[in-house]
Amino acid sequence: MFRRIGAFFLDVLEVIVFAIGIFFFVYLLIMRPHKIKGASMMPNFPDSEYLLTEKVSYYLHTPVRGDVVVFTPPSQSGDLNSIDCGVIKSTPPTDISDEYIKRVIAVPGERVMIKKGRVYINSELLKEPYIAASVTTDAKTFLCEGQEYTIPTGELFVMGDNREHSSDSRYWGPIPKKSVSGRAWVIYWPVDLGGSVKKPDYGSL
């Protein structure tokens, strides 16, 4: 009898250990849940919305324009500098503890410019279907009005969809691809807004 009870508990323990192993495998290597914090991706990703990010895609290829990515912000990773129109001045203290979620706008080798409230890639106007036509994109401390910047190898230029309320590459420059932890894949809460995250159509770009 005691042997049967012991065997039963051993089986239960094996199932629990297996389940924990599967959980950590999925969490560390395949996907993770994230909660949207703040208004920088409104209206497409509202504050307090929950989504899953997947990691598998970036084992196979690098992020592309339009991907919504989760990453460690430069000030947390120690990469942020005080910048004035692309000129690095000093390294300020850091105090950010959360990951950011932004949209990839330009990839390595591309030239990005902000002029009269619009974004240009390689001198061609970037049509952004995920923001209203009335929304303008202002130049900031890193990328000044009319200044063209070439994205270095291994880096990405990212912006929030809610341009007036987003701290992004316009302020602190491109992010290292190595800082990206995943791509926004599925919105799962609230249920009525749930579904897969669609990739935008940029036309010829």
C-alpha positions as CSV (number, residue, x, y, z in Angstrom):
1,M,0.0,0.0,0.0
2,F,2.7,2.4,1.0
3,R,4.6,1.6,-2.1
4,R,1.5,2.4,-4.2
5,I,1.1,5.7,-2.4
6,G,4.8,6.5,-2.9
7,A,4.7,5.6,-6.6
8,F,1.6,7.8,-7.0
9,F,3.3,10.8,-5.4
10,L,6.4,10.2,-7.5
11,D,4.3,10.2,-10.6
12,V,2.6,13.5,-9.5
13,L,6.1,15.0,-8.8
14,E,7.3,14.0,-12.3
15,V,4.3,15.6,-13.9
16,I,4.8,18.8,-11.9
17,V,8.5,19.0,-12.8
18,F,7.7,18.3,-16.5
19,A,5.0,21.1,-16.4
20,I,7.5,23.5,-14.8
21,G,10.1,22.6,-17.4
22,I,7.6,23.2,-20.3
23,F,6.6,26.6,-18.8
24,F,10.2,27.8,-18.5
25,F,11.0,26.6,-22.0
26,V,8.0,28.5,-23.5
27,Y,8.6,31.6,-21.3
28,L,12.3,31.8,-22.0
29,L,12.5,30.7,-25.6
30,I,9.2,31.0,-27.3
31,M,6.8,33.6,-25.9
32,R,6.1,35.9,-23.0
33,P,3.1,38.0,-21.7
34,H,3.4,41.7,-21.6
35,K,1.2,44.5,-20.2
36,I,1.1,47.8,-22.1
37,K,2.0,50.7,-19.8
38,G,1.3,54.3,-20.8
39,A,-0.1,56.0,-23.9
40,S,2.9,55.9,-26.3
41,M,1.3,53.3,-28.6
42,M,-2.3,54.6,-28.5
43,P,-4.7,54.1,-30.1
44,N,-3.5,50.7,-31.5
45,F,-2.2,49.4,-28.1
46,P,-4.1,51.1,-25.3
47,D,-2.8,51.4,-21.7
48,S,-3.3,48.2,-19.6
49,E,-3.8,46.0,-22.7
50,Y,-2.2,42.6,-22.5
51,L,-0.4,40.8,-25.3
52,L,1.9,37.9,-26.0
53,T,5.3,38.5,-27.6
54,E,7.0,35.8,-29.6
55,K,10.7,35.2,-29.9
56,V,11.0,32.5,-32.5
57,S,10.9,34.9,-35.5
58,Y,14.1,36.7,-34.5
59,Y,16.0,33.5,-34.2
60,L,15.4,33.2,-37.9
61,H,15.6,36.8,-39.2
62,T,16.1,40.3,-38.0
63,P,13.2,42.7,-37.2
64,V,11.7,44.5,-40.1
65,R,9.9,47.9,-40.5
66,G,6.4,47.8,-39.0
67,D,7.2,45.2,-36.4
68,V,6.0,46.2,-32.9
69,V,8.9,45.1,-30.6
70,V,9.5,44.9,-26.9
71,F,13.0,45.9,-25.8
72,T,15.2,47.1,-23.0
73,P,15.3,50.9,-23.2
74,P,18.8,52.4,-23.7
75,S,18.8,54.1,-20.3
76,Q,18.3,50.7,-18.6
77,S,21.0,49.0,-20.6
78,G,23.5,51.8,-20.0
79,D,23.5,52.8,-23.7
80,L,21.8,56.2,-23.4
81,N,23.7,59.4,-23.9
82,S,22.9,63.1,-23.7
83,I,22.4,63.9,-27.4
84,D,21.8,67.1,-29.3
85,C,21.0,66.6,-33.0
86,G,23.0,63.5,-33.2
87,V,26.0,64.8,-31.2
88,I,26.8,62.8,-28.0
89,K,27.6,64.9,-25.0
90,S,27.6,62.8,-21.8
91,T,26.1,59.8,-20.1
92,P,23.3,60.7,-17.6
93,P,22.2,58.5,-14.7
94,T,19.7,55.8,-15.4
95,D,16.5,54.8,-13.5
96,I,14.2,53.0,-16.0
97,S,13.2,49.4,-14.9
98,D,10.5,48.5,-17.4
99,E,10.7,47.2,-21.0
100,Y,9.4,49.5,-23.8
101,I,7.2,48.6,-26.7
102,K,7.6,50.6,-29.9
103,R,7.3,50.2,-33.7
104,V,10.3,49.6,-36.0
105,I,10.5,52.5,-38.4
106,A,13.9,52.1,-40.0
107,V,16.4,49.2,-40.2
108,P,20.2,49.1,-40.8
109,G,21.5,50.9,-43.9
110,E,18.3,53.0,-44.3
111,R,18.3,56.8,-44.0
112,V,15.6,58.3,-41.8
113,M,14.5,62.0,-41.8
114,I,11.7,64.0,-40.2
115,K,10.5,67.0,-42.2
116,K,7.4,69.1,-41.7
117,G,5.8,66.5,-39.5
118,R,6.4,63.5,-41.8
119,V,8.8,60.6,-41.8
120,Y,11.0,59.9,-44.8
121,I,13.0,56.7,-45.5
122,N,15.7,57.0,-48.1
123,S,14.1,60.3,-49.2
124,E,10.7,58.7,-49.8
125,L,7.7,59.6,-47.7
126,L,6.7,56.8,-45.3
127,K,3.0,56.1,-45.4
128,E,1.9,55.0,-42.0
129,P,-1.6,53.4,-42.1
130,Y,-1.6,52.8,-38.3
131,I,-1.7,56.6,-37.4
132,A,-4.3,59.2,-38.4
133,A,-3.5,61.6,-41.2
134,S,-3.9,64.4,-38.7
135,V,-1.0,63.1,-36.5
136,T,2.3,64.8,-37.1
137,T,5.8,63.5,-36.2
138,D,8.0,66.1,-34.6
139,A,11.7,66.1,-34.7
140,K,13.4,65.8,-31.3
141,T,16.8,66.0,-29.6
142,F,18.5,63.1,-31.5
143,L,16.9,63.6,-35.0
144,C,16.5,67.3,-35.7
145,E,14.2,68.8,-38.3
146,G,15.4,68.0,-41.8
147,Q,18.4,66.0,-40.6
148,E,19.0,62.7,-42.3
149,Y,20.5,59.9,-40.3
150,T,21.7,56.5,-41.5
151,I,20.9,53.5,-39.3
152,P,24.1,51.7,-38.3
153,T,24.6,47.9,-38.6
154,G,22.9,46.0,-35.7
155,E,20.6,48.9,-34.7
156,L,16.9,49.8,-35.2
157,F,15.1,53.2,-35.3
158,V,11.8,52.9,-33.3
159,M,8.9,55.2,-32.6
160,G,5.6,55.1,-30.6
161,D,2.4,55.3,-32.7
162,N,1.3,58.2,-30.4
163,R,4.0,60.5,-31.5
164,E,3.1,63.4,-29.2
165,H,3.4,61.2,-26.1
166,S,6.3,58.8,-26.9
167,S,9.9,58.7,-25.7
168,D,11.6,56.9,-28.6
169,S,14.6,57.0,-31.1
170,R,13.8,60.6,-31.9
171,Y,15.2,61.5,-28.4
172,W,17.8,58.8,-27.8
173,G,18.8,57.4,-31.1
174,P,18.5,53.9,-32.5
175,I,18.4,50.8,-30.3
176,P,20.7,47.8,-30.5
177,K,18.9,44.8,-32.1
178,K,20.3,42.7,-29.2
179,S,18.1,44.7,-26.8
180,V,14.9,43.4,-28.5
181,S,13.3,40.6,-26.5
182,G,10.4,39.8,-28.8
183,R,7.7,40.8,-31.3
184,A,4.1,41.7,-30.4
185,W,2.1,38.7,-31.7
186,V,-1.3,38.3,-30.1
187,I,-3.5,40.7,-28.0
188,Y,-5.4,38.6,-25.5
189,W,-6.9,41.1,-23.1
190,P,-9.4,42.7,-23.2
191,V,-11.1,39.9,-25.1
192,D,-13.1,42.2,-27.4
193,L,-9.9,43.8,-28.7
194,G,-8.1,40.4,-29.0
195,G,-6.5,39.0,-32.1
196,S,-3.2,38.8,-33.9
197,V,-1.1,41.9,-34.4
198,K,-1.2,42.8,-38.1
199,K,1.8,44.0,-40.0
200,P,1.3,47.3,-41.9
201,D,1.5,47.7,-45.7
202,Y,4.1,50.3,-46.6
203,G,3.7,49.9,-50.3
204,S,7.0,50.2,-52.3
205,L,9.1,50.7,-49.1
